[in-house]
Amino acid sequence: MINEKLQAEFNEQINKEFFSEYLYLAMKVYFQEQNLQGFVNWFDVQVQEEHAHAMGMFDYLNERGGSIELKAIEKPVVEGNTPLEIFEQVLRHEEFVTSRINHLMDVAEEVKDRAALHFLDWYLKEQVEEESTVSGVLATLKLIGDDKKALLLLDKDLATRTFVQPVIG
């Protein structure tokens, strides 16, 4: 049976992961409206990844005999009116998620739950990858500036991203 404090934190993180899915879905809509289909694809993959992350924690908590409490998901707000501004928000959000995973690991350490620490290690590594990927797109967007042709080349590149179902834990 999982510790109650850790269970509460897992439930909170499940909500945050579903919010991430919802936020990236809203960002996908922005790029659909801009007719940037490669960006749409990038966010579609991101939506699927965040759903998989939430369900990984959901299944883990269930497997540990925990009680799952689904909470309301707040309305996402897309900040910015350009791809650059939106990806700056994406990076801030991923950094927030990383801080939340670190907090969850701190609680697992506090209650001496080594199984949870082992499970969460995958999420921490995933966050390093997420921040690196977003930072790369952001750096490219900064180089592009107002160059529409370069933006279309990046859009074409982002269209190649595919979703791979993660093996969590």
N, C-alpha and C positions, 0 to 999 in steps of 0.2 A: 504494500500500500504506500502511496506517495504522501509525503509530508503535506499538511494543509496549506502552509505558507507557500510552498513551492507549487502546489496545485493552483492556488490563486494567481501566482505569477505566470504559470503556463496559460491559464485562461486569459489573462490580460494580453499575453503575447499572441495567442491565437487571434484575438480581436485585432491586434495591430497588423498581423499578417493579412487578414481579410481586408482591413482598411487599405493596406498597400495594394492589394489586388484592385480594389475599388478606385483608388487614386490613379493607378496606371491605366485603368479603363477610361477614366475621364480624360487623361492625357492622350490616349489613343483617339478619342473623339476629336480633340483639337487637331490632330494631324490628319484625320479623315477630312475635316473641313478645309484643310490647306491642300488637300490632294497630294500629300507626300506619303505614298503607299509603302515605301521602305521604312519610314518612321512608324507607320501604322503597324507594320509587321513586327518591328522591334518591340513596340509596346504590347502587341498581342502575345508575344513570347514572354514578356515580363509578367503580364497578367496570369498566364498559365503557371509560371514559376512561383509566383506569390501564392496562388491557390494550392499548389503542391506543398509549399512550405507550411501553410496553415494546416493542411490536412495531415502532414507528417506529425506535427505537434498534437493535433486532435487525436490521431491514432495512438501516439505514444502515451498520452495521458489516459486514454481508454485502456490501453494494454497494462498500465501500471495500477489499474483499479481506481483511477481518479474520477472525479465528477466533472463533467464538461458543462460549462455555463456559457452559452452563446449570448453575446451582448449586442446592443445596437451599434451599428457602424455609422460613424459620423459622415456627413456629406463632404466629399473631397472638394478642395478648392485648387484649381490650377492657377499658379502664380506665373504671370508673364505672358507676353504676346509674341514671343519669338522662340524658335527652337533652342537657342542659346539660353534664354531665361528659363525655359521649362527644364532643360537638362541641369541647370544650376539647382533648381528645386529638387530634381531627382537625386542629385548628389547629397544635398542636405537631408533628404528623406532617408537615403541609404545609410548615412552616417548616424541618423537617429535610430534606425533599426539595429545597427551595430551596437550602439550604446544600450539598447534594450536587451539584446542577446547577452552582452557582458553583464548586465544587471541580473538577468536570469541565472547566469553561471555563478555570480556572486552568491545568490540565494542558495543554489545547489551546493556550493562549497560550505556555506554557513550551516546548512542542515546535514552536511556530510553525505550527500546523495551522489555517489560515484557513478552510478548508472546514468543519472541525468547529465552529469558532466560529460561522460563519454558520448551520449546522444547529442548534446549541445555543441560538442566540438565540431561536428559536421556543419552546423549552422554558422559557427564563427568563421570557418574556412570559406563557406559560401559568401559571407559578407565581405571578406577580403576580395574575392573574385568580383562581386557586384560593384564594389566601390572602384576597383581598377577598371572594369569595363565602362562604367559611366564616366570616369575621369578621362578615359581615352576618347570617347565620343565628345565630351565637353572640350577637350583640347583641340580636337579637329574643328569643332564649331567656332572656337575662338580664332583659329587660323583662317577659316573661311570668311569670317566677317560678313560683308554684304554681297559676296560673290554668289549670285544665283546659280551659275553653272556648277560651281564647286558644291553647293548645297545639293543639287540634283545628283551629282556623283556620289556624295555621301548617302543620299537617299537610296540610290541603287545598291550601294554596299550593304546598307542596313536591311535590305530586302532579302539578303541571303541567310539571315539568322534563323535558326530552327530551334524548336523546343525539344529538349530531351528530358524525359521523365527522370527525375533524380532518384537515386537510391539513397534514402536518408537514414542516417544512424549507423 
